[in-house]
Amino acid sequence: MTKDQKLDVMGVLLALAGILVLLALFSPNQSLMVSTIVDYLYYLFGLGRFVVALACLLTGGWIILRHFNENLPQVEPEQVLGTILLFVGLVTTLSTVTGTTSGGIIGEYFSSTILDGLGVMGAWVVLISWLSISIILTLRTSTKKIIGLLDNIYIEPSQILQSSRKKLITTRTPSKTNISKTTKPTKTKKIDNTKRQTNQHTESAKSERKAEIHDLDTSTTLDEVSTTNWDLPKLESILSVGAEMTADDEYDRQRAETIEETLVSFGAPGRVVEINRGPTITQFGVEPDFVTNSRGKRTKVKVNKISTLADDLALALAAASIRIEAPVPGKGYIGMEVPNADSSQVALRDLLESEAYTKHNSPLALCLGQDVSGESVCADLRAMPHLLIAGTTGSGKSVCVNGIIATLLLKNTPEQLKMLMIDPKRVELTAYRHIPHLLAPVIVDVNKVVSSLQWISREMDKRYTKFSDIGARNIEDFNRKATKNEEDTIPYIVVVVDELADLMMVSAEDTEQIITRLAQMARATGIHLIISTQRPSADVVTGLIKANFPARIAFAVASLTDSRVILDHPGAERLLGRGDMLFQSPDAAQPLRMQGTFVSDTELRKLVRYWRGFYANVDKSSVKANSSTNEPKTDRPAHSTKSQDITDEIATLAEAEGRDALYDKAIEIVQTKNRASISMLQKHLRIGYTRSAKLIDDLEESGIIGPAKSGAKQRDVLQKSSLIDEDIVHPIEEIDD
């Protein structure tokens, strides 16, 4: 039986035992066997026997339902320990208070031991400490939160009187309608304070004033509800802890001996001076030894001679492939990277809780994986400032992209980070739809990709204008000054493109041009690109694109040529796949090999469900606030409405893309001349007949000019005020952040 099957059997047995014991405890007629079991439970736990039966039922139910409900709370070992301590502490306290066996033999034993050893006062100090520690372990909380909860539960008598007073004022509010019939009505939100003070002479006026204040307080609360207070998700509720990496020192020693023997047999002796074990591979540090020539002179083995023996070493070690890093930067040896017999997954939670990540204060810190030594590797997207990812199908490229997105979503609220996702394949990034971080719904239409990137380019230009207005150099400087002046800050924007090859096939020139412009200029404005492709050929990853993406990640590729295209170095063709990757940092001379982060589909669904839940709550709050303030009802919250506005603008840009570059100029000419013809456009624009005729057709289709008249070459120009939409000339209006 597997481990899961054994747990299922245990769960069924525990649930069955809990149900039977509960029925026996509440049954008036008990058989001899049932009566014996009940008496035995009372002997052990006293009144705690009810808790034992209920605990068996709940534990069994949790084990059974863990497959069917992802929202079940995850139980940690310290919580189990805390629950047991809490139960024993309660039965001990029960026996101490009553002085009888109501806590069972267990409670009586601990109670008598503590009382005999410490006395009454000492026993109560120990019991209170015992119960406090048990509650902290069980609930995974702190004493500060427990005291705060008690403060919230405790209500002073003055607060009760104040609450009753407010209720009395609320019940007296209807009398305000009768009074207003004989006095001048007042507006709740536009009352001058001096006038209110002069009108407070009678008791009825005072009651009106209190009712008005009550109404104002209510509206303020609703306004606060409509303002989104984002809370970051807790790691323990979203991510699971990874399994510990196992190491077999004897196996590593045997492989080290095999490497040394193989090198000696090929005339290139070397000694293994260091062994670093990682999740997927183990790096053996080999120091070249000396050889003696025919003249008796001792010379050191050349590094190149050892690096050419990769295939021979792979054969001797029965390994799929071996990558040799000659030499290891900053080390005095050659690194031989040999695959492990059993690989380990690198959980995202382990990286997020590592020291390498916590020392990063950047909101765009990324968890990439673990290197050959098992050390966590994190990087700052702001320093990259853009990332290019390439690898064949099944190499772990999509998992890496999901890990990067999950890291950003766990670290940043929608007010700090916005994302634009482009997924022509419609399968990878569409799972993130409806999260509040998105500027617009996931772009799946290839024809709208260039338009969406153009919108990002316009946003970049607009941010540069804002920076120049206040003298800011970058987004950090701008937000610092905006916070100081109590103004709105602007969020970072991360653009994620899942498949670059599909975009280059549709519109290679436009795609390369807009990506290059963003990569060159967008860093200071807080806009960063993450682009992935499964075909790292020269026609997809062009030299212009690669030159502006100094940070690159290469997974397993098909050939050495593809490795050189993405990294400018060989080595990616020898990777193992399934997350094995090379990371080229902008400030590193050689790529770093590591095992990429793994995020399961279950963890991603929990994360997306968390942010979607926030989205739904904000939507309900917005509708409630609008209905209470007599404003027009909206079906979407503010950030959802803006997302739709951006989507509409991208669609408008996509529609405008198919037009001639001289389209706007042609509109200006026909409106100035108040007539339109093919020959006139040929003359003023200096173009051929075919292009001019196409412009005339576009103008007619847009309703700017009338249809052709029989026997006449000239066409009527229609009135701009009635038929010309301003968006035709200026398809995108500026959007405030």
Stockholm file with secondary structure:
# STOCKHOLM 1.0

chainA/1-737         MTKDQKLDVMGVLLALAGILVLLALFSPNQSLMVSTIVDYLYYLFGLGRFVVALACLLTGGWIILRHFNENLPQVEPEQVLGTILLFVGLVTTLSTVTGTTSGGIIGEYFSSTILDGLGVMGAWVVLISWLSISIILTLRTSTKKIIGLLDNIYIEPSQILQSSRKKLITTRTPSKTNISKTTKPTKTKKIDNTKRQTNQHTESAKSERKAEIHDLDTSTTLDEVSTTNWDLPKLESILSVGAEMTADDEYDRQRAETIEETLVSFGAPGRVVEINRGPTITQFGVEPDFVTNSRGKRTKVKVNKISTLADDLALALAAASIRIEAPVPGKGYIGMEVPNADSSQVALRDLLESEAYTKHNSPLALCLGQDVSGESVCADLRAMPHLLIAGTTGSGKSVCVNGIIATLLLKNTPEQLKMLMIDPKRVELTAYRHIPHLLAPVIVDVNKVVSSLQWISREMDKRYTKFSDIGARNIEDFNRKATKNEEDTIPYIVVVVDELADLMMVSAEDTEQIITRLAQMARATGIHLIISTQRPSADVVTGLIKANFPARIAFAVASLTDSRVILDHPGAERLLGRGDMLFQSPDAAQPLRMQGTFVSDTELRKLVRYWRGFYANVDKSSVKANSSTNEPKTDRPAHSTKSQDITDEIATLAEAEGRDALYDKAIEIVQTKNRASISMLQKHLRIGYTRSAKLIDDLEESGIIGPAKSGAKQRDVLQKSSLIDEDIVHPIEEIDD
#=GR chainA/1-737 SS CCHHHHHHHHHHHHHHHHHHHHHHHHCSSCCHHHHHHHHHHHHHHGGGHHHHHHHHHHHHHHHHHTTTCTTSCCCCHHHHHHHHHHHHHHHHHHHHHHSSSTTHHHHHHHHHHHHHHHHHHHHHHHHHHHHHHHHHHHHTCCHHHHHHHHHHHCCCHHHHHHHHHHHHHHHHTTHHHHHHTTSCCCCTTSCCHHHHHHTTTSHHHHHHHHHHHHHHHHHHHHHHHHSCCCCCCCHHHHCCCCCCCCCCHHHHHHHHHHHHHHHHHTTCCEEEEEEEECSSEEEEEEEECEEECTTSCEEECCHHHHHTTHHHHHHHHTCSCCEEESSCTTSSSEEEEEECSSCCCEEHHHHHTSHHHHTCCCTTEEEEEEETTSCEEEEETTTSCCEEEECCTTSSHHHHHHHHHHHHHHHCCTTTEEEEEECTTSSSSGGGTTCTTBSSSCBCCGGGHHHHHHHHHHHHHHHHHHHHHHTCSSHHHHHHHHHHTTCCCCCEEEEEESCHHHHHHHHHHHHHHHHHHHHHHSGGGTEEEEEEESCCCTTTSCHHHHHTCCEEEECCCSSHHHHHHHHSSSCGGGCCSTTEEEEECTTCSSCEEEEEEECCHHHHHHHHHHHHHHHHHHHHHHHHHHHHTTCCCCSSCHHHHHHHHHHHHHHHHHHHHTSCTTHHHHHHHHHHHTCBCHHHHHHHHTCCHHHHHHHHHHHHHTTSBCCCCTTCSCBCBCCHHHHCCHHHHSCCCCCCC
#=GC SS_cons         CCHHHHHHHHHHHHHHHHHHHHHHHHCSSCCHHHHHHHHHHHHHHGGGHHHHHHHHHHHHHHHHHTTTCTTSCCCCHHHHHHHHHHHHHHHHHHHHHHSSSTTHHHHHHHHHHHHHHHHHHHHHHHHHHHHHHHHHHHHTCCHHHHHHHHHHHCCCHHHHHHHHHHHHHHHHTTHHHHHHTTSCCCCTTSCCHHHHHHTTTSHHHHHHHHHHHHHHHHHHHHHHHHSCCCCCCCHHHHCCCCCCCCCCHHHHHHHHHHHHHHHHHTTCCEEEEEEEECSSEEEEEEEECEEECTTSCEEECCHHHHHTTHHHHHHHHTCSCCEEESSCTTSSSEEEEEECSSCCCEEHHHHHTSHHHHTCCCTTEEEEEEETTSCEEEEETTTSCCEEEECCTTSSHHHHHHHHHHHHHHHCCTTTEEEEEECTTSSSSGGGTTCTTBSSSCBCCGGGHHHHHHHHHHHHHHHHHHHHHHTCSSHHHHHHHHHHTTCCCCCEEEEEESCHHHHHHHHHHHHHHHHHHHHHHSGGGTEEEEEEESCCCTTTSCHHHHHTCCEEEECCCSSHHHHHHHHSSSCGGGCCSTTEEEEECTTCSSCEEEEEEECCHHHHHHHHHHHHHHHHHHHHHHHHHHHHTTCCCCSSCHHHHHHHHHHHHHHHHHHHHTSCTTHHHHHHHHHHHTCBCHHHHHHHHTCCHHHHHHHHHHHHHTTSBCCCCTTCSCBCBCCHHHHCCHHHHSCCCCCCC
//
